[in-house]
Amino acid sequence: MKAVVIESYGGKDQLVEKEVPAPVLGNKQVIIKSEATSINPIDWKLREGYLKNDMDWKFPIILGWDIAGVITETGSEVTDWHVGDKVFARPDTTRFGTYAEYVAVDDYLLAKKPENISYAAAASVPLAGLTAYQALFDHGKLEKGQTVLIQGGAGGVGTFAVQFAKAVGAKVITTASKKNHELLKKIGADETIDYHEENFAEKLSDIDLIFDTIGGDVQKESFKIAKKHTGRIVTIVGPADPDLSEKYDVALESIWLNPDGKQLQKIADWIEKRIVTPVIGASFPFSQQGLQDAHALSETHHAVGKIVITF
């Protein structure tokens, strides 16, 4: 089968198209024929070698951790899924990723593809959607009537977080470039702050939950506006200074995604009910050049919504 792999760490030119062996089917796995995948920052961070201490894998490595497609084979112990089922998933984190024509996925990580969206839109959901869901609810404990600030609302994770928070009845504030404010209001933001022109730390106070997708000084300033004693900051870019948590009496948690098919199915149900709509910023074809171009766009940090790859 065709796959786009890396055989050493480095720039986007390390992404090369090759013929590789088809995945080996486990007893509790299915084989999915890929219709679409998507790009996440972990892809190019791993490609550059930033994560090699955490993921010390042998080359070649197939990147990618989102898939939408059709089941072509099922393992001997798989009972809930069948050949022909349309599914999507965030597979387990291994060196056999989703930049490939066929992918083996554990059955408990699967969810039914929503019928009202394309494969490309479905592929945009798993990693970013689960990250947003777990940040807001598993770790952030967000509830109806609370106020959440989503730092970087126009990105892949941010656009899902805005919609999820609105779905449970929270007040949603987000930071983004002014050009993205109309989109963010459309998908549920109650208030948008242009980080180029306004200092969110001077405008806001007593925020219940801050979801940080930016890090650095943005994360540091966020402590100033969180509610004392009960305020929480959940970050997906690592804590800048854990001492700030004690200084401001604000809980800080740095999280890593846990793949979860049941949670993904809940997101799929929201999509079916049109409570949530995936935001696609760009689409590229599955090819060596397509993946290289997609990585280049993701590395700018200015992509709106998700970047998808179609087969």
N, C-alpha and C positions, 0 to 999 in steps of 0.2 A: 504494500500500500504506500501511497505518498504521504510524507510528513515533512514539516519544516522543523529542523533541529538546530541545536548549537553543539559544536564539537570542541569549543573552548570559550572562555569568558571574554567579553569585549563589547564592541559597538554593535549597531544593528546589522552590519555586514556579516556578523557571525551567524545570522539566520540563513540557513541554506536548505533548499528542497532536496529530499533524498527518497529513495525507495528503502523502506524498512520492513521488518517482519510484522505481520498482523498481530494484534494483541492475543495473548493466551487467556482463554475463558476460565474463570474460577467457578467453583460449584455454586456460589452465592452471588454471581455477577451476571451481567448482561453485556452483550456487544451492541454498541450503538453506531449506526452509520451516520456520520456527522453531516448535518445540514448547515450548521453555523456554530461559531465560537465567538469569544470576545476578548478584548485586551484589558488587562488590569495592571496597575503599577508594579505588582509583584513580578510580572513577567519580565519587564526590562531590568528591574533591580536584580533579579536572579541572573539574567543574561550578562549583566555587567560584573557579576561576582560579589555583589554586596552581601548576599545571603549564603555564601558558600560555607560559612562556619555552621549555619543552622541546617543547611541542606547539602551535605557533602556527598553528592551523587557522582556516579561514573558517567562519562560521556559515551555516546551522544545523549543529550537531554532533549526531550520534547516538552516545550513549555505549554502553558495554557491550562486554565482550570475552570472553564465554563463550556457546557455543551448542550446543544439541542439537536435532536434527530430522531431516528426510527430504530427500534430494537430489531436486530437481525438474528440474534442467537440468545438463548437463555441457559444458565447453568442448571445442573441437575437438581439443585435444592431451591431453585427459584419458583415460587408458587403464585405470586401476586402480579407478575408481569409476563407479557406474551409477545411473540414475534409480531411485528406490525404496530405495536403501541408507539404513540408519539410522546416523547418524554424530554425532560431537560434535567440538568443536574450540575452540582458543584462536586466533581469527583474528589476522591482522596488525594492528598498532596504527595505525588510520586514523580519520578523522572519520566513517566509515560503520560504526558499531558494530552491536551486536546487540539493541538495543531496537527491533526492527523485525520485521515479519512475514516478510520474506525477506532473506537475507544472502548475499553473495558471499564465498567462502572459497577460498584457494589450496589446490590438491589435496594438496600435501605436508604440510599442517598437519592433515589429517583423521585421525581414528581411528574404528574401528567402535564404535558404542554397545554397551556390555555388555548382553547379553540379560536378565540377572537384575536389572536396576535400571530405574527409570522414567526418562523423559526429564528430569524435574525433577532427579533425583539425578545423572544424567549431566551436566547443565548446571552442576552445582555443582563439577565436578572440574577443568576445564582450567586456568584461570589459577592457582587456589590449589594444585592438585595439582602442576603443573609448577614452580611457585615452590618448593614444599617439596622436590620431587625434586632440582631443580638445586642448591638450597642445601645439602642433605645430601650429595649424591654428586658432582656436578660440581665444586663449590667446597669443600665440607666434607670430601670424601674419606673419608666415614664407612665403617667396615668392621665386620665381625662381631667381637664381643668388646669393642669400644670403648664408651665412655660418652658420651652426648649429653644436654645440657640444652636443652630447648625452652622458651624464654621465651614464655609466652602460649599454652599448649597447647590451650585450649578454643576458639580462634578458627578461622576458615575454613582458614587455612594450617596452623595448629598441629595440628588434628585429623588432617590428612593426614600431617604430619611425624611425629607419634607412631606412626602405623601403618606408615609406610615404614621408619622406623628399626628398629622391632620386626621387620619382615619380613626384614631382612638380619642379624638376630641381635645388634643393639646393646642395651646397657642404656639404658633410656629414663627420664629424670627430667624432670618438667615443672612449671612454676608455673601456678597457676590459683586462682580463688576456690574455697572449700571446696565450694560447691554443685555444682561441676563435677567433683569428684574421682572420684565413682563412674563417670561416663561415661568419664573418661580411663583409669581402671584397666580398664574393660571393653574399650577399644580398644587396650590394650597398654602403658600406662605402668607401669613398675616402681615408681616413687616419685613422689608428688605433694606439692608444697609450696604451702601457702596463703600467698600473698604479703601478705595482710592481717594475718596473725598471726606469720609467720616470716620471718626474713632469710636468704634462700638463700645469701648470701655468708658467713654464719657457720656454715652447715650443710654446705657442700660444698667439695671441693677436688680438684685433679688431674683436671679434666674435659677429655676429648679435644676435644670440639666443643660449642660453644654456638651455638645458632641463635636469633638475636635478632629477635623480631617486635614489640618494644615500644619500644626506643630510650631516649634520655635517661639518667637515673640508673641504670636497670636495665642498660643497656649498659655504663656506666662500672664498675659494681660487678662485672660479669661478668668483667672482666680479672683480678680478685683470685683467682678460682677455677679459671682455665684452667691446664692444664699448661704450665710454662715450656718454652721452646724448641720444643715440638711442638704445643702447644695452638692452637686456631683459633676465631675468632669470625666467623660469617657473619651479616650483618644485611641486612634488607630495608627499613630505615627510615633509612639513612644513618649514617655514623660520627659519633659525638658529639665525640670528641677523638682524632685520629690519633696524638697524642703518647703516649697511653696504650699503644699497641701497642709502641712502643720501650721505654717504662718497664718494662712487665711481660714483655717478650720473648714476646709472643703475637701471632700473625698476625691481622689484621683485614681483612675484605673486605666491601664494600658492593656488593650485586648488583642487577641488573635482569633480569627474566624474558626468556628467549629462547623464543618459540613453537616447538614441536617436536612434529610428529605422531608420530614414532617413539617418543619418550619417553612421549607420551600413550597410545600403544597398549600400552606395557609396563604402565602404570598400569591400563589397561582389563583387561589379562590378570590382574592381581592382583585386580581387582574380580570378574571372572568366577570366579576360584578362591576367592572369599570370604576372601582374605587382607586385603583392604581394603574398608571400607564407608563411603561418603560419609555425613557427618553433616549433616542438614538442621535448622536451628534455626527457620526461619520461611519461609512461602510467601505470595506475593501474586499477584494476577491482573495480566496485562499491561493496563495502563491508565494514564492520567495520575495518578490517585489512587494506584494500586497502586505505581507507581515512586516517587512522592513519599513514601509511607509506608515503603517499603523503604529508601530513602536515609536517612530519619530514624532508623530502627533501626540501620543500619550506622554512622551518625555517633556513636552512643552509645558505641561501642567495647566493648559488652557483649553483642553477639550471640554465641550459641553455634553453632559450626559455620557453615554457609553459609546465606545468604538467597537464595531462588530466586524466579523470576518464571515463571509458567506462562501459555501462550497458549490 
